[in-house]
Amino acid sequence: AIDLADGTGQIGLIAVVDGSYRSLKSVDRGVVSKVANPTSIFFSPDGKYLAYDRPPTGTSPQRDVFVLAIDSGRDIPAVVHSANDLVMGWSPDGTLLFRSDRTGSVGLWALPFADGKLQGPPELLKSDIGPSLSLGLTDSGALYVYKSINTRDIAIAPIDLDAGRLLGPPVGLPGFVPGAFPNWSPDGKYLAYSL
């Protein structure tokens, strides 16, 4: 996915041989920058399709899964549900895999797909896989995932820098939303961080 200056994004192909670019689809990013960009994009085993996820509208926090035909640019809504659905890849036989929180926990689902069409309803393969992101599938069908095992939080505590120890217990900030790269203002009144 490529971000353009006009507020849209594009899904396209870059030729490895000469670096030429071919746009397949424009995606409106909506109100929040990059919100509509795909989380992941995966080629089908036959190389004819790309599976990706995006919000159904530019302001929706939920995502659906789509399949894009590379030759025609036809966009096929594959997983349209009120749940949050993210593409995980394709099994070697062409089954589309996605994760979904439709049952209350995040599970791994399979959706039969062939000849540019859905071949039946999705089937739950494994419940409670957690908020993992796909690193792709092997030729034998093994799915590799990236899963964050910690969370970020910021707390304030007095420190004795000479002794290298805390002088009191850490205290979390009220109403704080965890972010990254915190930095104090020179006067110590403000804490800036990236969400």
Residue pairs with C-beta under 8 A, 6 or more apart in sequence:
1 9
1 10
1 11
1 27
1 37
1 38
1 41
2 9
2 10
2 12
3 9
3 29
3 33
3 34
3 37
4 10
7 28
7 29
8 26
8 27
8 28
8 29
9 26
9 27
9 28
9 29
9 34
9 36
9 37
10 23
10 24
10 25
10 26
10 27
11 23
11 24
11 25
11 27
11 38
11 41
11 50
11 52
11 68
12 21
12 22
12 23
12 24
12 25
13 21
13 22
13 24
13 70
14 20
14 21
14 22
15 21
15 22
24 50
24 68
24 70
24 73
25 68
25 73
25 75
27 36
27 37
27 38
27 54
28 36
28 58
29 35
29 36
29 37
29 58
30 36
30 55
30 57
30 58
30 59
31 58
31 59
32 59
35 55
35 58
35 59
36 54
36 55
36 58
37 54
38 52
38 53
38 54
38 87
39 52
39 53
39 63
39 86
39 87
39 133
40 52
40 53
40 86
40 87
40 88
40 89
40 133
40 134
41 50
41 51
41 52
41 87
42 50
42 51
42 52
42 87
42 88
42 89
42 90
42 134
42 136
43 49
43 50
43 90
44 50
44 51
44 67
44 90
44 94
44 113
45 90
45 91
45 92
45 93
45 94
46 94
47 70
48 69
48 70
48 71
48 116
49 67
49 68
49 69
49 70
49 113
49 116
50 67
50 68
50 70
51 65
51 66
51 67
51 68
51 78
51 87
51 89
51 90
51 96
52 65
52 66
52 68
52 87
53 63
53 64
53 65
53 66
53 85
53 86
53 87
53 98
54 63
54 64
54 66
55 61
55 62
55 63
55 64
56 62
56 63
56 64
56 80
61 84
62 82
62 83
62 84
62 85
63 84
63 85
63 86
64 77
64 78
64 79
64 80
64 81
64 85
65 78
65 79
65 85
65 86
65 87
65 96
65 98
65 111
66 75
66 76
66 77
66 78
67 75
67 76
67 78
67 96
67 113
67 116
68 74
68 75
68 76
69 75
69 76
69 116
74 116
76 116
76 117
76 118
78 96
78 98
78 111
78 113
78 118
79 85
79 96
79 98
79 100
79 109
79 111
79 122
81 100
81 102
82 102
83 100
83 101
83 102
84 100
84 101
85 98
85 99
85 100
85 102
86 98
86 99
86 100
86 133
86 134
87 96
87 97
87 98
87 134
88 97
88 98
88 99
88 108
88 134
88 143
88 145
89 97
89 134
89 136
89 137
89 143
90 96
90 97
90 137
91 97
91 110
91 137
91 141
92 137
92 139
92 140
92 141
94 113
94 114
95 110
95 111
95 112
95 113
96 110
96 111
96 112
96 113
97 108
97 109
97 110
97 111
97 125
97 134
97 137
97 143
98 108
98 109
98 111
98 122
99 106
99 107
99 108
99 109
99 129
99 132
99 134
100 106
100 107
100 109
100 122
101 107
103 124
103 127
105 127
105 128
106 128
106 129
106 130
106 131
106 132
107 124
107 125
107 126
107 127
107 128
107 129
108 124
108 125
108 126
108 129
108 143
109 122
109 123
109 124
109 125
110 122
110 123
110 125
111 118
111 120
111 121
111 122
111 123
112 118
112 119
112 120
113 119
129 145
130 147
131 147
131 148
132 145
132 146
132 147
133 145
133 146
133 147
134 143
134 144
134 145
134 146
135 144
135 145
135 146
136 143
136 144
137 143
137 144
138 144
151 178
152 178
152 179
152 180
153 172
153 176
153 178
154 172
154 173
154 176
154 178
154 179
154 182
154 191
154 193
155 170
155 171
155 172
155 173
156 170
156 171
156 173
157 166
157 167
157 168
157 169
157 170
157 171
158 166
158 167
158 168
159 165
159 166
159 167
160 166
160 167
173 191
177 195
179 193
179 194
179 195
180 193
180 194
180 195
181 193
181 194
182 191
182 192
182 193
183 191
183 192
183 193
184 190
184 191
184 192
185 191
185 192
